[in-house]
């Protein structure tokens, strides 16, 4: 008859190892960047203006056609009656991506799009070749009252640097110039 002592010692060693060896987490975490265009943070220094056609200079202020959704600041873009497109954009470094390629990322912005036959694009761009990584197009809906609405776009991150660009465009002449007011940009990656 064999002694139960070796089996007891083995069970104790396994139990001790289970307590002393940390378990890996199922998910490492969530990374987030937020930009509310607050005046004290100088958003004009972070966001670059681009236009093709007839656009007014973007504004970063607390008063526009709408009021800021939250806080005291927002951004605004306006395409003049002759048409074209204008955008603000900024390069974003997705901090977790070098260690976690394939992280799932989402960009979102609150938008108040008004007037005319306009389109808004929420664009995530590869800065190496200036191609879209992700794109969401939002046409103005003149059947609903203007107001703040959240728009998002998602992608699987393969590179750590991306350009986030917010664009308003107008295809033809219209009595009113389209205007996009923007607030509370968030980029979030889960890894």
C-alpha positions in Angstrom: 0.0 0.0 0.0 1.3 3.4 -1.0 1.5 6.3 1.3 -0.8 9.2 0.8 2.0 11.6 1.7 3.4 12.2 -1.8 -0.1 12.9 -3.2 -0.8 15.3 -0.4 2.5 17.1 -0.9 1.8 17.3 -4.7 -1.6 18.8 -4.1 -0.2 21.3 -1.6 2.5 22.3 -4.1 -0.1 22.8 -6.9 -2.3 24.9 -4.6 0.6 27.0 -3.5 1.7 27.6 -7.1 -1.9 28.6 -8.0 -1.9 31.2 -5.3 1.6 32.6 -6.0 1.5 32.7 -9.8 -0.6 35.7 -11.0 -3.3 35.0 -13.6 -3.3 37.0 -16.8 -6.2 39.4 -17.2 -8.7 38.6 -19.9 -8.4 42.1 -21.3 -5.6 44.6 -20.7 -7.7 47.7 -20.9 -9.1 50.7 -22.6 -7.2 53.8 -23.8 -9.1 57.0 -24.5 -8.4 60.5 -25.9 -11.0 63.3 -25.4 -11.2 66.7 -27.0 -14.1 69.1 -26.1 -12.6 72.1 -27.9 -12.5 74.0 -24.6 -11.1 77.5 -25.2 -8.5 77.2 -22.3 -7.0 74.2 -24.1 -6.3 76.1 -27.3 -7.9 73.7 -29.8 -6.7 75.8 -32.8 -3.1 74.6 -31.9 -4.1 70.9 -32.2 -6.5 71.0 -35.2 -5.3 71.9 -38.7 -7.7 73.5 -41.2 -7.9 72.2 -44.8 -10.3 73.4 -47.5 -11.1 72.9 -51.2 -13.5 75.5 -52.4 -15.1 78.4 -50.6 -15.0 77.9 -46.8 -14.9 80.2 -43.8 -12.1 79.8 -41.4 -13.1 77.3 -38.7 -14.1 78.7 -35.4 -13.3 77.4 -31.9 -15.6 79.2 -29.5 -18.5 79.1 -27.1 -21.2 80.6 -29.3 -22.3 79.6 -32.8 -25.6 78.7 -34.3 -25.9 76.1 -31.5 -24.4 76.3 -28.0 -21.7 73.8 -27.0 -23.1 70.4 -26.1 -21.0 70.3 -23.0 -18.4 72.7 -21.4 -17.8 76.1 -22.9 -16.2 75.3 -26.3 -17.0 73.7 -29.6 -15.7 73.8 -33.2 -17.5 75.0 -36.3 -17.1 74.7 -40.0 -19.0 76.6 -42.7 -19.0 76.1 -46.5 -20.0 79.2 -48.4 -22.7 79.2 -51.0 -20.4 78.4 -54.0 -19.7 74.9 -52.6 -16.7 72.8 -51.8 -15.5 71.2 -48.6 -13.6 72.1 -45.5 -12.2 70.1 -42.6 -10.3 70.2 -39.4 -7.9 67.3 -38.6 -5.3 66.2 -36.1 -2.8 63.4 -35.9 -3.5 61.0 -33.0 -1.0 58.6 -31.5 -2.9 55.4 -30.5 -0.7 54.6 -27.4 -1.6 50.9 -26.9 -1.3 49.9 -30.6 2.5 49.3 -30.7 2.2 46.7 -27.9 -1.3 45.5 -28.9 -1.6 45.6 -32.8 -5.2 44.7 -33.7 -6.7 46.8 -30.9 -10.3 47.7 -31.7 -10.7 51.5 -31.9 -13.7 53.8 -32.3 -13.8 57.6 -33.0 -16.8 59.6 -32.2 -18.0 63.2 -32.4 -21.1 65.1 -31.5 -22.4 66.9 -34.6 -25.0 69.6 -35.2 -25.2 69.7 -39.1 -27.5 72.5 -40.4 -28.7 74.0 -43.7 -28.4 73.1 -47.3 -27.6 69.9 -49.0 -24.5 69.1 -47.0 -22.6 66.0 -46.1 -20.4 65.4 -43.0 -17.5 62.9 -43.0 -15.9 61.4 -39.9 -12.6 60.1 -41.3 -9.7 58.1 -40.0 -6.8 58.4 -42.4 -3.5 56.6 -42.8 -0.9 59.4 -42.8 1.6 57.3 -44.8 -0.4 57.2 -48.0 -3.5 59.4 -47.1 -6.0 56.6 -47.6 -9.1 56.0 -45.5 -8.8 53.5 -42.6 -12.4 54.2 -41.6 -15.0 56.5 -42.9 -18.6 57.5 -41.9 -20.6 59.8 -44.2 -23.6 61.6 -42.7 -25.9 63.5 -45.0 -27.9 66.4 -43.6 -31.4 65.3 -42.7 -33.8 68.2 -43.3 -36.7 66.1 -42.0 -35.6 66.3 -38.4 -34.9 69.4 -36.3 -31.2 70.4 -36.0 -29.5 69.3 -32.8 -26.6 67.4 -31.4 -26.2 63.8 -32.6 -23.4 61.3 -31.9 -21.6 59.8 -34.9 -19.0 57.1 -34.6 -16.7 55.0 -36.8 -14.7 51.9 -35.8 -11.6 50.1 -37.1 -9.0 47.5 -36.2 -5.8 49.4 -35.5 -2.7 48.2 -37.4 -0.8 51.4 -37.0 -0.3 53.7 -34.0 -0.5 57.1 -35.8 -3.7 58.1 -37.6 -5.2 61.4 -38.7 -8.7 62.1 -37.5 -10.4 64.5 -39.9 -13.9 66.1 -39.6 -15.2 67.3 -42.9 -18.3 69.2 -44.1 -19.0 69.4 -47.9 -21.6 71.0 -50.1 -22.2 69.7 -53.6 -24.1 72.5 -55.2 -25.4 76.1 -54.7 -28.1 76.4 -52.2 -29.8 79.4 -50.5 -28.1 78.6 -47.2 -24.5 77.7 -46.5 -24.0 74.4 -44.6 -22.6 74.6 -41.1 -21.2 71.8 -39.0 -20.8 72.4 -35.3 -18.7 69.8 -33.5 -18.1 68.9 -29.8 -16.8 66.2 -27.5 -14.5 64.2 -29.8 -13.5 60.8 -28.3 -11.1 58.2 -29.6 -11.1 55.0 -27.7 -9.2 51.7 -28.2 -9.8 48.4 -26.4 -6.9 46.0 -26.2 
